[in-house]
Amino acid sequence: MRALPLLTMAALAAAAAGAEEKKVDPKLLGAGRALFLQHCASCHGADAKGHGPAAEALKTPPTDLTALAKDGSYNADRVRTFIDGTQAATAHGSREMPVWGKVLAKSGPRQGEGAAATSVYALVEYLRSIQGSGATSAK
């Protein structure tokens, strides 16, 4: 009799996990991919596996960005902090070094913190879309 409540709880947990999967606008993913290729691929590679043309020059090898969810979860907040510069990343230099948050705020047709936040969100969602794939051909 105890198996039934456990199965019910497992089914509810699985349904909740499926409901949490978000449908992301393909245009946002396309924008994220374009930003990735422009700003990240030189170190992380076009396939996001960490083998870009500049990777050899770094003290710390770039992360395989297709394996950020290898434990089964994708921590979007942590990824965002690495991109926007609020989390120190050894390969990117000290915390004072302007990383992508400040660069994105000063570039593109729309400028400012709002535009940077939108760009960072697009990158975060693009990286979510390629987890486990090893490819950058997300839609």
NUGUDO-743957 format. One line per field, with one value per residue: x, y, z of N, C-alpha, C in turn. Coordinates in steps of 0.001 Angstrom, whole numbers. Each point is the difference from the previous one (the first is absolute). Layout:
N
n.c1: [X ...]
n.c2: [Y ...]
n.c3: [Z ...]
ca.c1: [X ...]
ca.c2: [Y ...]
ca.c3: [Z ...]
c.c1: [X ...]
c.c2: [Y ...]
c.c3: [Z ...]
% end
This chain:
139
n.c1: [808 1186 70 -1315 77 989 -715 -1034 800 529 -1226 -412 1082 -185 -1287 347 933 -901 -820 1124 64 796 -983 1163 -239 -205 -633 -427 -261 -564 -577 -336 -343 -587 -500 -354 -374 -603 -480 -465 -286 597 -587 -1332 286 -163 595 559 872 426 -121 -263 191 -614 -567 903 -398 -1027 164 -1281 -75 -578 -1095 -337 -511 249 846 -582 -799 1274 -249 -576 731 -647 1053 -1119 -284 584 -595 -1116 343 296 -1124 -816 864 -1153 414 1040 632 777 -547 -991 845 441 -626 1072 452 -293 -940 -945 -353 1174 613 -906 220 1207 -527 -110 -1133 -332 191 781 -282 -1113 710 898 -996 -576 1146 236 -1267 187 1162 -571 -1017 871 758 -1157 -217 1277 -610 1117 -54 812 -1158 305 -635 -142 -1282]
n.c2: [-1204 -71 -943 -82 402 -881 -875 305 17 -1119 -426 471 -518 -1088 51 271 -929 -746 377 -219 -977 998 527 -20 1257 -618 1174 -230 -1272 480 933 -951 -759 1051 323 -1275 -81 1151 -337 -1200 -133 1168 -79 22 551 -100 -1142 1034 -823 1261 -155 1244 819 691 -1192 -260 1224 -691 545 281 -1283 447 291 -1282 950 -1121 84 1179 -825 -384 746 419 1015 1015 538 482 110 -1166 -527 622 -394 -1120 47 421 -867 -372 -1042 -48 83 -911 -672 650 -311 1088 166 758 -1065 919 -832 -862 74 511 -983 -865 648 -119 -1152 -79 -221 -839 1065 -383 108 568 606 310 278 601 535 277 379 621 410 326 473 616 304 362 579 194 -61 -694 1073 885 429 912 -1027 515 -291]
n.c3: [0 595 -917 177 1288 72 -685 777 1076 -448 -287 1167 543 -729 311 1254 -98 -616 961 717 -934 -339 -669 -625 -237 -1167 -70 1238 -308 -1097 761 872 -1032 -579 1184 135 -1263 271 1179 -229 -1291 97 1174 -6 -1168 -1304 383 625 -538 -207 -1310 387 -1029 941 56 -918 -227 445 1225 39 -327 -1108 636 41 -748 -647 1025 -62 -659 33 1078 -1117 448 -501 575 -505 1291 216 -1063 377 1246 -633 -701 967 533 545 -732 817 -1153 485 -969 575 944 582 1160 70 -628 -907 419 -217 1256 312 -628 386 1129 -596 -369 -1290 -691 991 752 979 1315 -431 -943 933 836 -1040 -320 1267 101 -1155 491 1145 -705 -780 1040 540 -1169 286 1158 108 -794 516 -420 -907 -485 1249 -11]
ca.c1: [-808 855 539 -918 286 1319 -138 -776 892 990 -690 -246 1295 364 -896 414 1255 -354 -711 966 738 -588 93 723 -173 1134 748 880 1091 840 778 977 1024 809 844 984 1016 740 736 431 541 1463 572 -768 -193 -1330 -807 -128 626 1189 1190 68 1348 757 31 1370 668 -543 571 -1010 -734 -1413 -979 -893 -1289 -1092 -82 -336 -1114 327 -572 -1451 -641 675 -112 -19 494 1459 494 -172 1005 1282 -62 -118 1170 -175 723 1356 394 1460 442 -417 720 -508 -1363 -18 37 -1358 -267 -978 -1105 321 218 -1311 -722 537 18 -1273 -900 -526 1099 -372 -113 -1129 434 975 -734 -669 1036 474 -1088 33 1142 -315 -984 670 827 -928 -505 1014 493 47 -16 1314 -132 -524 -1014 -1322 -934]
ca.c2: [1204 1179 279 874 1414 357 128 1219 1141 15 476 1436 685 -26 929 1362 281 243 1276 1071 228 1155 147 1242 528 -318 1226 240 -972 437 1154 -540 -700 1024 609 -1010 -87 1257 328 -1143 -1119 53 -819 -1218 -717 119 -1106 294 -1065 509 -126 1094 341 716 -815 -356 1141 225 -781 -992 -396 375 -1021 -591 607 -936 -931 740 -697 -1427 -617 -40 1304 1140 1109 1201 1149 -89 279 1442 772 -114 797 1446 482 99 -1146 -32 -1180 85 190 1320 1039 388 508 1361 -37 -10 -1224 225 870 1388 76 -60 1240 1073 -382 -345 1107 500 34 189 -1201 -811 -728 -995 -1067 -776 -763 -1037 -983 -757 -915 -1015 -918 -741 -1025 -1014 -780 -906 -931 -1393 -181 208 704 1358 201 86 841]
ca.c3: [0 58 -1329 -729 269 -525 -1447 -247 232 -1084 -1202 176 -127 -1421 -697 367 -696 -1398 -85 190 -1240 -638 -1447 -243 -1342 -874 -314 1142 -112 -1127 474 930 -787 -674 1022 381 -1054 -39 1221 818 -774 -150 1075 243 -1258 -596 523 1438 776 673 -845 -951 -450 1029 1222 381 617 1337 1098 353 -1213 11 377 -991 322 -301 1133 1214 668 15 1205 -164 176 -610 933 -831 765 65 -1352 -206 743 -705 -1229 233 718 1445 571 -534 -761 -87 -1384 -467 717 1309 66 -518 -1462 -557 -733 -1051 388 -334 -1452 -647 295 -833 -1410 -626 -327 1273 955 1395 828 -448 -1195 446 682 -1031 -690 915 65 -1255 101 1014 -575 -1066 633 504 -1134 -563 1015 -392 -1438 -578 -1280 121 -1032 600 -773]
c.c1: [853 534 -880 239 1366 -46 -754 882 1034 -631 -269 1289 434 -864 385 1280 -269 -686 955 822 -642 191 632 -162 1230 829 979 1188 941 877 1086 1127 920 945 1096 1122 877 923 651 761 1518 696 -709 -223 -1424 -923 -184 673 1330 1264 65 1434 844 201 1415 724 -460 684 -937 -760 -1468 -895 -737 -1403 -1189 -210 -338 -1108 271 -536 -1524 -696 879 -238 124 546 1522 621 -69 1091 1385 3 9 1133 -167 626 1377 232 1495 469 -336 719 -663 -1428 -97 3 -1427 -198 -1130 -1165 240 229 -1343 -817 432 -58 -1405 -878 -649 1131 -544 -187 -1145 356 998 -703 -717 996 518 -1059 -6 1154 -284 -971 586 839 -871 -405 1011 543 -93 98 1396 -45 -560 -1076 -1405 -868 -287]
c.c2: [1270 370 966 1477 438 166 1272 1226 106 529 1497 801 55 973 1443 376 293 1333 1169 269 1168 -70 1364 364 -328 1228 326 -959 364 1169 -467 -713 1003 682 -965 -60 1254 175 -1189 -1077 45 -818 -1348 -828 143 -1114 93 -1033 422 -31 1082 348 725 -830 -300 1129 249 -881 -1144 -372 407 -1205 -533 473 -880 -974 711 -669 -1495 -715 -36 1332 1091 1193 1320 1219 -6 317 1499 788 -108 879 1493 571 128 -1175 -24 -1314 132 298 1386 1124 333 516 1410 33 27 -1266 325 904 1446 174 34 1268 1143 -320 -283 1199 606 -50 206 -1327 -902 -838 -1083 -1164 -889 -870 -1137 -1096 -865 -1006 -1147 -1034 -797 -1127 -1103 -929 -993 -990 -1437 -234 94 747 1384 271 37 951 1281]
c.c3: [0 -1373 -768 322 -537 -1513 -364 182 -1112 -1280 83 -146 -1456 -789 297 -718 -1464 -177 138 -1247 -709 -1501 -248 -1464 -856 -384 1128 -56 -1140 389 964 -726 -690 993 443 -1036 -41 1213 706 -770 -150 1089 124 -1260 -507 494 1516 890 638 -820 -1068 -350 1053 1263 471 729 1436 1034 384 -1258 93 320 -1221 359 -372 1153 1305 791 99 1232 -53 213 -607 904 -773 747 73 -1357 -269 698 -638 -1240 310 843 1488 729 -632 -736 -265 -1420 -525 720 1317 -110 -594 -1527 -545 -823 -968 389 -404 -1497 -720 254 -912 -1491 -511 -222 1239 993 1404 717 -445 -1216 380 673 -1006 -745 870 111 -1261 15 975 -577 -1161 600 596 -1153 -562 1029 -492 -1479 -623 -1321 235 -1032 573 -792 710]
% end
